[in-house]
Every structure is written in structure tokens, then in C-alpha cells.
Amino acid sequence: PRGAGEAVGCLTTTFTFDAGFFEEECLARFLEIDSLPDREGLAYLLERENRLGPTYAGVLVDHRQAGVDHSLRWDVLSVRIPRAKQHAKLSLLAWTNHVRIVVSSGNLTQHGYRYNHEVAGTIELTPKEAAHTLLGESCVFLETLIEFVPGAASDPASRRAREFLDQVRRQVEAWPNVRRR
């Protein structure tokens, strides 16, 4: 968003997952990467590494779909829910002056974002007005999913995801709570 500031990080969930699509379309747009991966390969890689350096990025994916194809600069967290599937689509995007929560029906795939008929809704939090309850509930949901990552208690990727959620909570803490209308 205009005036959002620098990218802080993003944590998102999906059932089916296309790592290339996530990196080249979703993450590149979030980080405002100008280079094109298919036309400016080296420039894209350098710009991506530069932008991702101080920024967290992670995806919570159902373990059946997680795969291993991803950059070492962002995390894929394989969620294993006993006798169930991780099918939620919730994204938490944070910049220094803006936080966006996206609830969607679309998977992180080209079909989910470009071809299927999907629905998405957003909740916008800014230094002028923030829905603290909705942010808190979203963070608790994401933390609950992290607990379903095998070895979550000692897993570095799970630790980074929890630290990101704590960072977003601290960031928004001083923002005024949304007024009821």
C-alpha cells in the first residue's frame, strides 16, 4: 500500500503450493522487486537477496504439498495435522507503517491466483487505526498451525515464524484500536 514503508515480513498459509509462483509473483510483489526473473535472471536474484535480507518470509503448507523447492532466504513450514489437512488460507503481511491480514480461498499457485474463481478479504491496520482483536486472533491461529510443524519446539524455521508474529504484535501495540461504529 502507498506509504506502507519498508517490508517487515509475511507469513501465509496454503494447502497446495507452487514455490516458484510464490517467490516470483507473491513475494516479489510484496518486496516491490522491479527485476523480472525470466528476463533479468541475475539482476532479479541480486535484488531478491538484497530485499529479503532484513525481511522475514514463511509459508505454512500442508505436509502433503510442502516439497522442498524454495529459496534458503524464506521458510516452508510443513504442517502435519493428525487425520486432517491444513487447508486454511490466511496471510499476514507487515510493513513498517501498515499491516494487512488477507483471508482467502485461493491456494498459493498460479491457478489459485490467476484462473480459479476465488474470494479474498482484507483487514488493514495502520498507525491511525488498528483492529487489535483481529490481529491477535490471526496471530494465535498462525501460532497454532506452527505447533503442528514436526519438531516445532526446536525447529529454527518455526522459531523465526513465531518471532515474526511477536514482532508484528509489538509493532501494532502502540497503534490506536479501531473505534466501534
Sequence and secondary structure as in RCSB ss.txt:
>XXXX:A:sequence
PRGAGEAVGCLTTTFTFDAGFFEEECLARFLEIDSLPDREGLAYLLERENRLGPTYAGVLVDHRQAGVDHSLRWD
VLSVRIPRAKQHAKLSLLAWTNHVRIVVSSGNLTQHGYRYNHEVAGTIELTPKEAAHTLLGESCVFLETLIEFVP
GAASDPASRRAREFLDQVRRQVEAWPNVRRR
>XXXX:A:secstr
 TT  SEEEEEEEESSB HHHIIIIIIHHHTT  S TTTSHHHHHHHHHHHHTT EEEEEEETTT  S S TTSE
EEEE  TTS     EEEEEETTEEEEEEES  BSHIIIIIS   EEEEEEBTTBB HHHHHHHHHHHHHHHTTST
TTTT HHHHHHHHHHHHHHHHHHTS B    
